[in-house]
Amino acid sequence: MISSPLVDYDTFFFPENLQYYVRDQMGWDAYKEHHYFGLLLSHRLNRPEMIAGAAACWSHKTLEAIAEVYRNMPKGYQGKDRGRCEDRPDASEEISTSTCLQQKLNISAEAALDPQMRQYVMVDPYHNMITWNRTEQGEWWYWKGKPNNVGQMEECCSHRPIGVHKYKQKFQIENLDLQFYGPAETSTQFHRTIQGKKEITARYVKKVRKTMNS
């Protein structure tokens, strides 16, 4: 693997799409360049920008470097977050990661977007995210700080997804595997259980399968 993802247990991961993004779209040398990327969360409370925990990705060089930082990370502080790279009880994974990368290695979080400004990582089931409308929803945490031309609704998400989040049950994972990797005739079975979203979810799955097989 040319890059190393930290993937939540309930994230369905597409390793070949991570490789496509790093090698083919971005043209990075993961062994010589520092990168920390995924779904970018904007600045909050003077903290560094950070990557949502659904799938936080590091280049190989960054993985090696942060391992040394973690080995030497100060431990034992019992108080609340004070914006330092330190190991403490109840620390947020995303905040601690971004803080350590920024302070110790000068590495900033990068948004993983395709050329059409669509997200590679989804923090919610894709059948929900393809209905999110920035104009109607307003600038809640998901939209805050994102470019005005970032994709939304059916253009929210890349047709080569790296990870989709919040699939906790075995049958859900099996359904996703059928949709994206199974025989064509099985790819739409799950849509019957998604009330009111059958057509748009089927369209998205069809686009993903076509793009991944191109």
C-alpha positions in Angstrom: 0.0 0.0 0.0 1.5 3.3 -1.1 -0.4 5.2 1.7 -1.7 4.1 5.1 -5.3 4.7 6.1 -6.6 4.8 9.6 -10.1 3.5 9.0 -13.0 3.3 11.6 -14.4 -0.2 12.2 -17.7 0.9 10.6 -16.1 2.3 7.4 -16.3 0.3 4.2 -12.9 0.9 2.6 -11.9 0.8 -1.1 -8.1 0.3 -1.2 -7.8 0.5 -5.0 -9.5 3.9 -4.9 -7.0 5.2 -2.4 -4.2 4.0 -4.6 -5.9 5.7 -7.6 -6.2 9.0 -5.8 -2.5 9.1 -4.6 -0.8 7.7 -7.7 -3.0 8.6 -10.6 -4.9 11.8 -9.6 -2.3 13.5 -7.4 0.9 11.9 -8.7 2.4 11.9 -5.2 5.5 10.0 -4.1 4.2 8.5 -0.9 7.7 7.5 0.2 9.3 10.9 -0.3 6.4 13.3 0.5 4.4 14.1 3.6 0.6 14.0 3.2 -2.3 13.7 5.7 -5.6 13.7 3.8 -9.3 12.7 3.8 -12.5 14.6 4.5 -11.3 17.9 5.8 -12.9 19.6 8.9 -12.4 23.3 9.1 -10.7 25.4 11.9 -12.5 25.3 15.2 -11.5 26.9 18.5 -8.1 27.8 17.1 -7.2 24.2 16.4 -5.5 22.9 13.3 -7.6 21.7 10.4 -8.1 18.0 10.8 -9.4 14.9 8.9 -12.6 13.2 9.9 -12.0 9.9 11.6 -14.0 7.8 9.1 -10.8 7.4 7.0 -7.7 9.4 7.8 -4.9 8.7 5.4 -1.1 9.3 5.7 1.6 8.9 3.1 4.2 6.2 3.9 6.7 8.9 4.9 4.3 10.6 7.3 3.4 7.2 8.9 7.1 6.7 9.7 7.6 10.2 11.0 4.5 10.3 13.2 5.4 6.9 14.8 8.6 8.6 16.2 6.5 11.5 17.4 4.1 9.2 19.2 6.9 7.2 20.8 8.2 10.5 22.4 4.8 12.1 23.1 4.5 13.5 26.7 2.2 11.3 28.8 0.3 11.7 32.1 -1.4 15.1 31.8 -4.9 14.7 33.3 -6.5 18.0 32.4 -8.5 19.3 29.4 -7.2 19.8 25.9 -4.7 22.7 25.8 -3.6 22.5 22.2 -0.5 20.4 22.7 0.8 17.2 21.2 0.4 15.0 24.3 -1.1 11.7 25.4 -3.9 12.3 27.9 -7.2 10.6 29.0 -10.2 11.3 26.8 -8.2 13.0 24.0 -9.9 13.3 20.7 -8.2 11.1 18.0 -8.7 13.7 15.3 -7.6 16.7 17.3 -4.5 15.0 18.7 -3.5 13.7 15.3 -3.8 17.0 13.6 -2.1 18.8 16.5 0.9 16.5 16.5 1.3 16.5 12.8 1.2 20.3 12.6 3.3 21.1 15.7 6.0 18.4 15.4 6.2 17.8 11.6 4.6 20.9 10.0 2.2 18.7 8.1 -1.3 20.2 7.5 -4.5 18.3 6.7 -5.5 18.1 3.0 -9.0 17.7 1.5 -9.3 14.6 -0.7 -11.5 15.8 -3.6 -11.7 14.6 -7.1 -11.4 17.0 -10.1 -15.2 17.7 -9.9 -14.8 18.8 -6.2 -16.5 15.7 -4.9 -15.5 14.0 -1.6 -13.6 10.8 -1.6 -14.6 10.0 2.0 -18.2 10.0 3.3 -18.9 10.5 7.0 -22.5 9.2 6.7 -24.1 6.5 4.6 -23.9 7.5 1.0 -27.7 7.3 0.5 -27.9 10.1 3.1 -25.1 12.3 1.8 -26.4 12.4 -1.7 -29.4 14.3 -0.4 -27.5 16.9 1.6 -28.2 20.4 0.3 -25.9 23.2 1.5 -28.4 25.9 0.6 -31.2 24.3 2.6 -29.1 23.0 5.5 -26.9 26.1 6.1 -23.3 26.1 7.3 -23.4 23.3 9.9 -20.0 21.6 10.8 -20.0 19.4 7.6 -20.2 22.4 5.3 -18.3 25.0 7.4 -15.1 26.1 5.7 -15.6 24.2 2.5 -15.2 25.9 -0.9 -18.4 27.3 -2.4 -18.0 25.0 -5.4 -17.6 21.8 -3.4 -20.0 19.1 -4.6 -23.4 18.5 -3.0 -26.4 16.3 -3.3 -25.9 13.7 -6.1 -22.5 15.4 -6.9 -21.4 15.2 -3.3 -19.2 12.2 -3.5 -16.5 10.8 -5.8 -17.3 8.0 -8.2 -14.1 6.3 -6.8 -14.9 6.5 -3.1 -12.1 5.7 -0.6 -14.4 5.1 2.4 -18.1 5.3 3.4 -18.9 5.5 7.1 -21.5 4.3 9.5 -22.2 0.7 8.4 -22.1 -1.2 11.6 -23.9 -4.4 10.9 -22.6 -7.5 9.0 -25.5 -7.5 6.6 -24.8 -3.8 5.7 -21.2 -4.6 4.8 -22.3 -7.6 2.8 -24.9 -5.4 0.9 -22.2 -2.8 0.1 -19.9 -5.5 -1.2 -22.7 -6.8 -3.5 -23.6 -3.3 -4.6 -20.1 -2.2 -5.6 -18.3 -5.5 -6.4 -21.0 -8.1 -7.0 -22.6 -9.2 -10.2 -24.5 -6.5 -12.0 -27.9 -8.1 -11.3 -27.3 -7.9 -7.5 -26.1 -4.3 -7.4 -29.5 -2.8 -6.8 -31.0 -5.2 -4.3 -30.3 -3.0 -1.3 -32.1 0.0 -2.8 -35.5 -1.5 -2.2 -35.0 -1.0 1.6 -34.2 2.7 1.3 -37.5 4.5 1.4 -37.7 7.4 -1.1 -34.1 7.1 -2.2 -34.1 4.1 -4.5 -33.5 5.9 -7.8 -30.8 8.3 -6.6 -28.9 5.6 -4.7 -29.1 3.3 -7.7 -27.7 6.0 -10.0 -24.8 6.6 -7.7 -23.9 2.9 -7.4 -24.1 2.6 -11.2 -21.7 5.5 -11.6 -19.3 4.1 -9.1 -19.3 0.6 -10.7 -18.8 2.1 -14.2 -15.9 4.4 -13.0 -14.1 1.7 -11.0 -14.3 -0.7 -14.0 -13.2 1.8 -16.6 
